[in-house]
Amino acid sequence: MKRSVAVAVLGAGHAGLNAIKEIRKVTDDWVLINGGPLGTTCARIGCMPSKVAIHLADSFKARERFGRYGVEGGDGLRLDPQTALEHVRDLRDTFVDLVLANTTDEMDEAHLIDGYAEFIDARTVRVGRTDIRADAIVVATGARSTVPEHWARAFGDGILTVDNVFEQQVLPASVAVIGLGPIGVEIGQALRRMGVAVTGIDHHSTVSRIKDPAVNGAAIDILQREFPLWLGHEAQIERCASGFRVRSGEREVEVEKLFLALGRQPNLEGLKLDRLDVPMGHDGLPRFDPKTLRIGRLPIYLAGDAAGGIANLQRAAEQGRIAGWNAVQRKKRRYTERTRMAIVFSDPNVAFVGQEWDGLDLEHTAVAEQRFGPVGRALIMGQNRGLLRVYANRRSGRLLGASMVGPRCEHLAHLLCWAIESGMTVQRALEMPFYHPVIEEALQDALIDLRRELSSARRARSLFFRPRVQAVSRT
Ligand SMILES: Cc1cc2nc3c(=O)[nH]c(=O)nc-3n(C[C@H](O)[C@H](O)[C@H](O)COP(=O)(O)OP(=O)(O)OC[C@H]3O[C@@H](n4cnc5c(N)ncnc54)[C@H](O)[C@@H]3O)c2cc1C
């Protein structure tokens, strides 16, 4: 069968759905093709169910503070993992229903096509037996968990990923979490708090992708109070009677299951991009303009996780809107990266905003830090562990970035991100109102230190210049 439309969008995640919103403003001649279950990665297996699990695991963990408050019986509390997992799935279903109700539920069969698409040429995609010719195509096919093929073949029955972990009816007694980026840390900690014996392994020496070495050290100190972190060595796996024996350097552990969090890779292979005659980059992505999102000179646009880079829902949605607009409008819109922000919803949160440590010109950067130990609000919450480091340009005094591990850093990260995005200096940020007693006072203290550091740098610069002036006047 053959069809012809103005625009075909591949993938009904946040990127694809936002592309459709823009396209619909101009034409009704579009199709949305989605392979796999509807409901978006965010609602089905990503942002939302993971946060439900984290929230319930954190709530259960709070019992450890009860004794201090004079609340008895905390030690006797038990978490029923089956009910906990049902709760995750229930809320997950609610999130999925909300997405569907607002998007694909009202689409008819002519517009919404179930199936995986592949390119026939730059203007034609095939889904099942239907060839669809489109004037423009938006590729928003998302990404999937990386599972090395040899591990999938050898240990497939024992591998958990975000795709299936919350589908389990019972939780395993023990798990090796391999890969300690944001997903590994979030899910590893949640599983530990739900009663699973967790061993975290990563061949890097960082957790949660933290680049600032002081913040990384603080995060490792905090996290490994709950479960061992084996860093710096590849994981080697073999089967054993109890499940799997996992080695990392000199250490080894026997576990029932493996939770793989090795990153996510764009869903591009099945699309047969080789039929498009576009150059491919080393990252496996077709060369595309990161601003217009257009692939080469073809009428094809790439958006969301399919376009690589850091997976982020707001970014996927924004790219979807731009790709959708550009697919139907003559005057093209351009995607501009805003101040970068990443939040890991571990307890305590990890976050970084703006420039990261490895991108800073340290000679021209002032750095101030604040530990959460003495921060009043953090003490009240019984969560006064962590470190905040803020960076500013020595000459202009402008805020450049920050890295942190600490309580409610998700909010500090937003505050700082907005300040950086609006070009604030340290002085201007300190002129903003602060309340008391709040976590934001940790930021206020760090900014006061940063201002001190900046003014001593300024003094040092003026001292450096003064003798030369004096020398000139003496002659
Ligand atoms: C565990 C986890 C936690 C996360 N937490 C956060 C968070 O806290 N904050 C945050 O901002 N982001 C988070 N993310 C990332 C965020 O969920 C993603 O960036 C976002 O959902 C990507 O949207 P998308 O539209 O690009 O892709 P998706 O939502 O994955 O949509 C792509 C769709 O395309 C379909 N498809 C694939 N191939 C084809 C094909 N050939 N033809 C047709 N359809 C196809 C897929 O089945 C899917 O339905 C998390 C992700 C995960 C996995």
The ligand as a MOL file (V3000), in Angstrom:
LIG
                    3D

  0  0  0     0  0            999 V3000
M  V30 BEGIN CTAB
M  V30 COUNTS 53 58 0 0 0
M  V30 BEGIN ATOM
M  V30 1 C 15.2700 5.6550 33.9620 0
M  V30 2 C 15.2220 7.0050 33.3080 0
M  V30 3 C 15.0860 8.1140 34.0940 0
M  V30 4 C 15.0320 9.3730 33.5110 0
M  V30 5 N 14.8860 10.4430 34.3300 0
M  V30 6 C 14.8300 11.6850 33.7950 0
M  V30 7 C 14.6500 12.8150 34.6210 0
M  V30 8 O 14.5660 12.7100 35.8400 0
M  V30 9 N 14.5750 14.0340 34.0330 0
M  V30 10 C 14.6830 14.1990 32.6660 0
M  V30 11 O 14.6150 15.3350 32.1710 0
M  V30 12 N 14.8520 13.1220 31.8540 0
M  V30 13 C 14.9240 11.8930 32.3910 0
M  V30 14 N 15.0700 10.8000 31.5670 0
M  V30 15 C 15.2160 11.0370 30.1120 0
M  V30 16 C 13.8650 11.3070 29.4200 0
M  V30 17 O 12.9350 10.3310 29.8220 0
M  V30 18 C 14.0850 11.2560 27.9210 0
M  V30 19 O 15.0700 12.2240 27.5810 0
M  V30 20 C 12.8180 11.5650 27.1050 0
M  V30 21 O 11.7390 10.8140 27.5600 0
M  V30 22 C 13.1030 11.2680 25.6250 0
M  V30 23 O 11.9590 11.4970 24.8300 0
M  V30 24 P 11.9640 11.1320 23.2820 0
M  V30 25 O 10.6950 11.6510 22.7140 0
M  V30 26 O 13.2320 11.5560 22.6600 0
M  V30 27 O 11.9770 9.5300 23.2180 0
M  V30 28 P 10.9220 8.4350 23.6910 0
M  V30 29 O 9.9810 8.9340 24.7230 0
M  V30 30 O 11.7400 7.2380 23.9910 0
M  V30 31 O 10.0390 8.1670 22.3790 0
M  V30 32 C 10.5190 7.4740 21.2650 0
M  V30 33 C 9.4370 6.5800 20.7020 0
M  V30 34 O 9.8380 6.1180 19.4150 0
M  V30 35 C 9.5200 4.7490 19.2880 0
M  V30 36 N 10.3510 4.1550 18.2080 0
M  V30 37 C 11.6030 3.6330 18.2980 0
M  V30 38 N 12.0310 3.2380 17.0760 0
M  V30 39 C 11.0400 3.5170 16.2190 0
M  V30 40 C 10.8740 3.3540 14.8060 0
M  V30 41 N 11.8320 2.8180 14.0340 0
M  V30 42 N 9.7170 3.7520 14.2430 0
M  V30 43 C 8.7350 4.3090 14.9910 0
M  V30 44 N 8.8270 4.4830 16.3320 0
M  V30 45 C 9.9680 4.1090 16.9380 0
M  V30 46 C 9.8120 4.2230 20.6650 0
M  V30 47 O 9.2300 2.9660 20.9140 0
M  V30 48 C 9.1940 5.3390 21.5290 0
M  V30 49 O 7.8220 5.1400 21.7100 0
M  V30 50 C 15.1120 9.5220 32.1080 0
M  V30 51 C 15.2300 8.3950 31.2940 0
M  V30 52 C 15.2770 7.1520 31.8780 0
M  V30 53 C 15.3840 5.9450 30.9940 0
M  V30 END ATOM
M  V30 BEGIN BOND
M  V30 1 1 1 2
M  V30 2 1 2 3
M  V30 3 2 2 52
M  V30 4 2 3 4
M  V30 5 1 4 5
M  V30 6 1 4 50
M  V30 7 2 5 6
M  V30 8 1 6 7
M  V30 9 1 6 13
M  V30 10 2 7 8
M  V30 11 1 7 9
M  V30 12 1 9 10
M  V30 13 2 10 11
M  V30 14 1 10 12
M  V30 15 2 12 13
M  V30 16 1 13 14
M  V30 17 1 14 15
M  V30 18 1 14 50
M  V30 19 1 15 16
M  V30 20 1 16 17
M  V30 21 1 16 18
M  V30 22 1 18 19
M  V30 23 1 18 20
M  V30 24 1 20 21
M  V30 25 1 20 22
M  V30 26 1 22 23
M  V30 27 1 23 24
M  V30 28 2 24 25
M  V30 29 1 24 26
M  V30 30 1 24 27
M  V30 31 1 27 28
M  V30 32 2 28 29
M  V30 33 1 28 30
M  V30 34 1 28 31
M  V30 35 1 31 32
M  V30 36 1 32 33
M  V30 37 1 33 34
M  V30 38 1 33 48
M  V30 39 1 34 35
M  V30 40 1 35 36
M  V30 41 1 35 46
M  V30 42 1 36 37
M  V30 43 1 36 45
M  V30 44 2 37 38
M  V30 45 1 38 39
M  V30 46 1 39 40
M  V30 47 2 39 45
M  V30 48 1 40 41
M  V30 49 2 40 42
M  V30 50 1 42 43
M  V30 51 2 43 44
M  V30 52 1 44 45
M  V30 53 1 46 47
M  V30 54 1 46 48
M  V30 55 1 48 49
M  V30 56 2 50 51
M  V30 57 1 51 52
M  V30 58 1 52 53
M  V30 END BOND
M  V30 END CTAB
M  END
